[in-house]
Amino acid sequence: MSERLADRTTEQRTIDLGDIAPAGSRHSGRRSTVTLTDDAIITGTANGVVLAHDRASLDERWRVERTEGRRDENGGGRENTDGETTIVSVEPFAGGVAIGERSPAGEIRAHDTATGEIRWCYRTVEDVGTPQSGTRFFLPFVVSLASEGGRLYAAARRYERSGSNSSDDGSEGGSTRSFESSVYAFESDGAVAWTYGTDASPIALDARGERVAVAFNRCPGDHQQGLVVLDAETGEEVTSWDPSTRTAAAGDRRIGDVSLLENGLVCTSHADYRAYRLDRDCEPTWRTDLATERTIGEETLYAYPNHCHTNGDGAVFLTGNTYPVEGRETESRHPDEHTAFGYSLDGDRRWSERVGGFVTDLGTDSNRLAVPRAQNFRTRDPTTHGLDVFAIEGGRRDECSTEGILTAAALANGTVAAIEEPVTYHDEGTRRGSYRLHVGPI
């Protein structure tokens, strides 16, 4: 780290995470994750390794290598199948930590925080199905984890393409897209309390009190609701909502993210590029334009709002990359791409701040967001790599820059942690940055 965040460190605050292939100009999805417990930093890596470090000393406590081919503590076998394992989600849970993979098995595991011992393991491949190929894009993917009231909630999905133009990188061509997905509630011992299966693509999950909210960004099949609220105890559907637009009606984009309030929720819409506040019955109380269609020169452009977070006193929404309505390539930029917006819960805009690079995921506590900045694939400007910390009510509070791209972050109790990945832009050829964990005070 550099600039303000790093200037406050009093010792070496980076941890080498090994060597991985650098990211490219375009985004290829999550492959790293990090969280903070009371006394540890838990990191999931692109090599399928889970690491624990002491928060004070940064000494390594334990590491658990990738698990294909091993047998779990209950005697269940794991097939040694082809495909890359990456750790893509992590959540403190029941005095330990839960992790989710993108892998042939799509495992959800609970580790002991002190020792790394695997307490229990669940293979989502048994529900979402065997991957179409070993290519990472098609592997079972544990999209999101959340803990609440002594239970762990998880959403997993598997993607397929069919047709003469389908390809291993997930590009659309002329083929047909489909998903198999499952939402879970786990007890502290790993017992499955309930499951909720769909043929849509979950992108985010949040839990609060007696509710679990699940956001679906693609609904190409029978499931046609972008947002579903489930009863946390039973898994039964309580209510649902969909941003009813021309795009959504065609079965394309739906919801980007969801964050629960005591009485309702906020979400971002991939269908119409707006943010919404909904009440407990999923009726909209307000909506606001974020990066809606804008004519720039001879093109009509938009940007997806990908993330949101609320704490009951306000909400923050973040937008991503610019796209044209016609085609995929453009030389222009939507004026509200890669921007963070702060709102009151009455729908009034309090502040907005440019972020500059793509945000893969957020680190949050009650009042702040750690926003890791990765590449802007259209401008490919390495000066945008870094981290922003925003206060929900007041906007940007801190920032730093990094040589590589930042792809995951966490903050809690005066500490911020962020993962840097190396990147090589296709039109430059220079490898920038390293695979490492940054830790500093905040």
C-alpha positions in Angstrom: 0.0 0.0 0.0 1.0 3.6 -0.4 -0.2 7.1 0.5 -2.4 7.7 3.5 -3.4 4.2 4.6 0.1 2.8 4.4 1.8 5.9 5.9 0.2 4.9 9.3 1.8 1.4 9.4 4.7 1.0 11.8 6.0 -2.4 10.5 6.0 -4.4 7.3 2.3 -5.0 6.6 2.3 -7.2 3.5 2.1 -11.0 3.3 3.3 -12.9 0.2 0.6 -15.2 -1.1 2.7 -17.0 -3.7 2.6 -16.9 -7.4 -0.4 -16.8 -9.7 -1.0 -16.1 -13.3 -1.6 -12.3 -13.7 -5.1 -11.0 -14.4 -5.6 -9.6 -17.9 -7.2 -6.5 -19.3 -10.7 -8.0 -18.9 -12.2 -9.3 -15.7 -12.3 -13.0 -15.1 -14.3 -13.2 -11.9 -13.4 -13.6 -8.2 -10.5 -15.9 -7.3 -9.5 -14.5 -3.9 -11.2 -13.5 -0.7 -10.4 -12.2 2.8 -12.1 -11.7 6.2 -11.2 -10.6 9.7 -12.1 -12.3 12.9 -11.4 -10.9 16.4 -7.7 -12.0 16.3 -7.0 -13.4 12.9 -7.0 -12.6 9.1 -8.4 -15.4 7.0 -7.5 -15.4 3.3 -8.7 -17.7 0.6 -6.5 -17.8 -2.5 -6.5 -18.4 -6.2 -4.4 -21.5 -5.5 -7.2 -23.1 -3.4 -5.3 -22.5 -0.2 -6.9 -21.1 3.0 -4.6 -19.2 5.3 -4.8 -17.8 8.8 -2.6 -15.0 10.1 -2.4 -13.4 13.5 -3.9 -9.9 13.3 -1.3 -8.3 15.6 1.9 -10.0 14.5 0.9 -11.2 11.0 2.5 -14.6 11.8 1.0 -17.5 9.9 -1.1 -19.7 12.2 -2.1 -22.4 9.7 -2.8 -23.2 6.1 -5.1 -25.7 4.5 -4.1 -26.8 1.0 -6.7 -27.5 -1.8 -8.8 -30.6 -1.0 -9.4 -32.6 -4.2 -8.6 -36.2 -3.8 -8.7 -36.2 0.0 -11.3 -37.8 2.3 -13.2 -35.6 4.7 -13.5 -36.2 8.5 -16.8 -38.0 8.0 -15.3 -40.5 5.6 -16.8 -39.0 2.5 -14.6 -39.3 -0.6 -13.8 -36.5 -3.0 -13.2 -37.4 -6.6 -10.0 -36.1 -8.0 -11.6 -34.3 -10.9 -10.2 -31.9 -13.4 -10.6 -28.2 -12.8 -9.1 -25.3 -11.0 -9.9 -24.7 -7.3 -10.1 -21.1 -6.1 -11.5 -19.8 -2.7 -14.1 -17.2 -3.6 -16.1 -16.5 -0.4 -15.4 -16.5 3.3 -17.5 -15.7 6.4 -16.9 -15.9 10.2 -19.3 -18.5 11.6 -19.9 -20.3 14.9 -16.5 -19.5 16.4 -14.8 -20.6 13.2 -14.8 -19.6 9.6 -16.7 -20.8 6.6 -15.3 -20.8 3.1 -16.8 -21.3 -0.4 -15.0 -22.6 -3.5 -15.2 -22.3 -7.2 -14.1 -25.8 -8.0 -15.2 -29.2 -9.5 -16.9 -30.0 -6.1 -18.0 -26.4 -5.2 -17.3 -27.1 -1.6 -18.6 -25.2 1.4 -16.4 -25.9 4.5 -16.2 -24.8 8.1 -12.7 -24.5 9.6 -11.6 -24.1 13.1 -10.1 -20.6 13.4 -7.4 -21.6 15.8 -6.1 -24.7 14.0 -7.6 -24.8 10.5 -9.1 -28.2 11.2 -12.1 -28.9 8.9 -15.2 -29.2 11.1 -17.5 -30.1 8.3 -17.7 -30.0 4.5 -20.6 -29.9 2.0 -20.2 -30.5 -1.8 -22.6 -28.3 -3.8 -21.9 -30.3 -6.9 -24.3 -32.9 -5.6 -27.1 -30.3 -6.0 -26.1 -28.0 -8.9 -24.7 -30.8 -11.0 -21.4 -31.9 -12.6 -19.6 -29.1 -14.5 -19.9 -29.1 -18.3 -16.1 -28.8 -18.5 -13.1 -28.3 -16.3 -12.8 -24.7 -17.5 -13.1 -22.4 -14.5 -16.1 -20.5 -15.8 -18.2 -23.6 -15.7 -17.3 -24.9 -12.3 -19.7 -24.9 -9.3 -19.4 -21.5 -7.7 -20.2 -20.6 -4.1 -21.3 -17.1 -4.8 -22.1 -15.8 -1.3 -22.0 -16.6 2.4 -23.8 -14.9 5.3 -24.2 -15.8 8.9 -27.0 -14.8 11.2 -28.7 -16.3 14.3 -26.4 -19.3 14.6 -26.9 -20.4 11.0 -24.8 -20.1 7.8 -26.6 -19.2 4.6 -25.0 -19.9 1.2 -25.8 -19.5 -2.5 -24.2 -21.7 -5.1 -24.6 -21.9 -8.8 -23.4 -23.8 -11.9 -23.4 -22.4 -15.4 -23.9 -24.1 -18.8 -24.0 -23.1 -22.4 -25.4 -25.2 -25.3 -25.4 -24.7 -29.0 -23.0 -24.7 -31.9 -21.3 -21.4 -30.8 -20.8 -22.2 -27.1 -17.2 -21.8 -25.9 -15.1 -22.6 -22.9 -14.7 -19.0 -21.9 -18.5 -18.4 -21.4 -18.8 -16.1 -24.4 -22.3 -15.9 -25.7 -22.0 -16.5 -29.4 -25.3 -18.0 -30.6 -25.7 -20.5 -27.8 -28.2 -20.8 -24.9 -27.3 -20.0 -21.3 -28.7 -22.0 -18.4 -28.0 -22.3 -14.6 -28.6 -24.7 -11.8 -28.5 -23.1 -8.3 -29.1 -23.8 -4.7 -29.5 -21.7 -1.6 -28.7 -23.3 1.8 -29.1 -22.9 5.5 -26.6 -24.8 7.6 -26.6 -25.4 11.3 -23.4 -24.9 13.3 -22.5 -28.6 12.9 -23.0 -28.6 9.1 -26.4 -30.1 9.1 -28.6 -28.8 6.3 -31.6 -27.0 7.7 -33.2 -26.4 4.3 -32.4 -25.8 0.6 -34.0 -23.6 -2.1 -33.3 -24.7 -5.7 -33.7 -22.6 -8.8 -32.7 -22.4 -12.4 -31.6 -18.8 -12.1 -28.2 -17.3 -11.3 -27.7 -16.0 -7.7 -25.2 -13.1 -7.4 -25.6 -12.0 -3.8 -27.2 -13.0 -0.5 -27.9 -11.2 2.8 -29.4 -12.4 6.1 -31.0 -10.4 8.9 -33.3 -11.6 11.6 -35.9 -13.9 10.2 -35.2 -13.0 6.6 -32.8 -14.2 3.9 -32.7 -12.1 0.7 -31.2 -13.6 -2.5 -30.4 -11.5 -5.6 -30.4 -13.2 -9.0 -28.7 -11.4 -11.8 -29.8 -13.8 -14.6 -33.1 -15.5 -15.0 -33.1 -17.4 -18.3 -35.4 -20.2 -17.2 -38.6 -20.8 -15.2 -37.5 -18.7 -12.2 -38.5 -15.1 -13.2 -38.0 -13.0 -10.0 -34.7 -11.1 -9.6 -35.1 -10.8 -5.9 -36.5 -13.4 -3.5 -36.9 -13.1 0.3 -36.9 -16.4 2.2 -38.0 -17.3 5.7 -34.7 -17.9 7.6 -36.2 -20.7 9.7 -37.9 -22.7 7.0 -36.5 -21.5 3.6 -40.0 -20.9 2.4 -40.5 -17.9 0.0 -41.9 -14.9 1.8 -42.0 -12.4 -1.0 -40.3 -11.6 -4.2 -39.8 -8.7 -6.6 -38.5 -8.1 -10.1 -37.5 -4.8 -11.9 -40.1 -5.1 -14.6 -38.5 -3.6 -17.6 -38.1 -4.4 -21.2 -34.7 -6.1 -20.5 -36.0 -8.1 -17.6 -39.1 -9.2 -19.5 -36.7 -10.7 -22.1 -35.1 -12.9 -19.5 -31.8 -11.0 -19.3 -30.3 -9.0 -16.5 -32.1 -8.6 -13.1 -30.5 -7.6 -9.7 -26.9 -6.7 -9.0 -26.8 -6.8 -5.2 -29.0 -6.7 -2.1 -28.6 -5.4 1.5 -31.3 -5.9 4.2 -32.7 -3.3 6.5 -34.8 -3.9 9.6 -37.9 -3.0 7.6 -37.1 -3.7 4.0 -34.0 -3.6 1.9 -32.0 -1.8 -0.8 -30.9 -3.3 -4.1 -29.3 -2.5 -7.4 -30.9 -3.3 -10.7 -29.0 -4.6 -13.7 -32.2 -4.4 -15.7 -32.6 -0.6 -15.6 -29.4 0.6 -14.0 -31.1 2.1 -11.0 -31.1 1.6 -7.2 -34.2 0.8 -5.2 -35.4 0.8 -1.7 -38.2 -1.8 -1.0 -40.3 -2.2 2.1 -40.9 -5.6 3.9 -43.4 -6.6 1.3 -40.9 -5.8 -1.5 -42.9 -2.8 -2.6 -40.7 0.0 -3.9 -40.6 3.1 -1.7 -38.2 5.0 -4.0 -35.8 4.4 -6.9 -33.0 6.5 -8.2 -31.0 6.7 -11.4 -27.4 5.6 -11.1 -26.0 4.9 -14.6 -29.0 4.8 -16.7 -28.9 5.1 -20.5 -27.1 8.3 -21.7 -26.4 9.4 -25.3 -22.8 10.2 -25.8 -22.1 11.3 -29.4 -23.8 8.7 -31.6 -23.9 6.0 -28.9 -26.3 5.2 -26.0 -24.3 4.0 -23.0 -25.0 2.6 -19.6 -23.2 1.1 -16.6 -24.3 -1.7 -14.3 -24.8 -0.9 -10.6 -23.0 -3.9 -9.1 -22.9 -3.3 -5.3 -24.8 -1.9 -2.4 -24.6 -1.7 1.4 -26.8 -0.2 4.1 -26.5 0.2 7.8 -30.0 1.6 8.7 -28.7 5.2 8.5 -28.0 5.4 4.8 -27.0 3.3 1.8 -24.1 3.3 -0.7 -24.3 2.0 -4.3 -21.5 1.4 -6.7 -21.4 1.2 -10.5 -19.2 -0.7 -12.9 -18.1 -0.7 -16.5 -19.6 1.2 -19.4 -21.4 -0.7 -22.1 -23.1 0.5 -25.3 -26.7 -0.5 -26.0 -25.6 -1.8 -29.4 -22.6 -4.2 -29.4 -20.0 -4.5 -26.7 -17.2 -2.1 -27.7 -17.1 1.7 -27.2 -14.5 4.4 -27.1 -16.7 6.6 -24.9 -17.5 6.4 -21.2 -20.7 6.8 -19.2 -20.2 9.8 -16.9 -21.3 7.7 -13.9 -19.3 4.6 -14.4 -17.1 3.3 -11.5 -18.7 5.7 -9.1 -19.8 5.4 -5.4 -23.1 7.1 -4.5 -24.2 7.8 -0.9 -28.0 8.1 -0.2 -30.2 8.7 2.8 -32.9 6.1 3.4 -35.4 8.8 2.2 -33.8 8.6 -1.2 -31.8 11.8 -1.1 -28.3 11.7 -2.6 -25.7 12.8 -0.1 -22.5 12.4 -2.0 -20.8 10.8 -4.9 -17.2 9.8 -5.5 -15.3 8.5 -8.5 -13.7 5.1 -7.9 -12.1 4.7 -11.3 -11.6 0.9 -11.4 -13.9 -2.2 -11.4 -15.0 -3.3 -7.9 -15.2 -7.1 -7.6 -16.4 -7.2 -4.0 -16.8 -5.0 -0.9 -15.6 -5.2 2.7 -18.1 -3.7 5.1 -18.7 -2.9 8.7 -21.6 -1.0 10.2 -20.6 2.4 9.0 -17.9 2.0 6.4 -17.0 0.3 3.1 -13.6 -0.9 2.0 -13.7 -0.7 -1.8 -10.9 -2.6 -3.7 -10.2 -1.1 -7.1 -9.2 -3.4 -10.0 -8.7 -2.6 -13.7 -10.9 -0.4 -15.9 -10.7 -2.7 -18.9 -11.5 0.1 -21.4 -8.9 2.7 -20.2 -6.4 0.2 -18.7 -5.0 2.9 -16.4 -2.8 1.5 -13.6 -3.1 4.6 -11.5 -6.7 3.5 -10.7 -5.5 0.4 -8.8 -6.0 0.7 -5.1 -8.4 1.0 -2.2 -11.0 3.5 -1.1 -12.7 3.6 2.3 -16.0 5.3 2.4 -18.2 6.3 5.3 -21.9 5.6 4.5 -22.9 9.1 5.6 -19.9 11.1 4.7 -18.2 9.7 1.6 -14.5 9.0 1.1 -12.5 8.8 4.3 -9.2 7.2 3.1 -7.5 5.8 0.1 -4.3 4.2 -1.2 -2.8 3.1 -4.5 -1.2 -0.2 -5.4 0.9 -1.5 -8.2 -1.4 -4.5 -9.0 -5.2 -4.6 -8.9 -7.0 -5.0 -5.6 -9.8 -7.6 -5.8 -11.0 -8.3 -2.2 -11.1 -6.4 1.1 -12.3 -6.6 4.7 -12.4 -4.1 7.6 -13.2 -4.4 11.2 -12.2 -3.0 14.6 -9.6 -0.6 13.3 -8.0 -2.9 10.7 -8.3 -3.1 6.9 -7.0 -6.0 4.8 -6.9 -6.1 1.0 -5.7 -8.6 -1.6 -3.5 -7.5 -4.5 -3.3 -9.5 -7.6 -0.8 -9.0 -10.5 -2.1 -7.7 -13.8 -0.7 -7.6 -17.3 -2.6 -5.4 -19.8 -2.8 -7.0 -23.3 -1.7 -3.8 -25.1 1.2 -3.1 -22.7 2.8 -6.4 -21.7 4.2 -5.3 -18.4 3.4 -7.4 -15.3 2.3 -5.0 -12.5 2.1 -5.9 -8.9 2.3 -9.1 -6.9 0.0 -11.6 -5.2 0.0 -10.4 -1.6 -2.1 -9.4 1.3 -2.0 -5.8 2.6 -2.9 -5.1 6.2 -3.1 -1.7 7.9 -4.8 0.4 10.5 -7.9 2.4 9.6 
